[in-house]
């Protein structure tokens, strides 16, 4: 049975932008997340950035600590055009 992905708001572009602003590769970021107790591989993280998979809250919590940013940075621009 084929499973269809339900389209939702995509954090992927913001995740990628934050990662690039911190000059870190997906592999190094995943290694740091694993060191912090998050069981995540690079291919899974790539799916987050591509909008193919919804990111878990525990990953967002650790990314917030790594990037020293606010949760607003992850959701920037997602509510535009939806008044």
Secondary structure, DSSP 8 states (H G I E B T S, - for coil): -----------HHHHHHHHHHTT--HHHHHHHHHHTT----HHHHHHHHTTSS---HHHHHHHHHHHT--HHHHHTTTTTT--
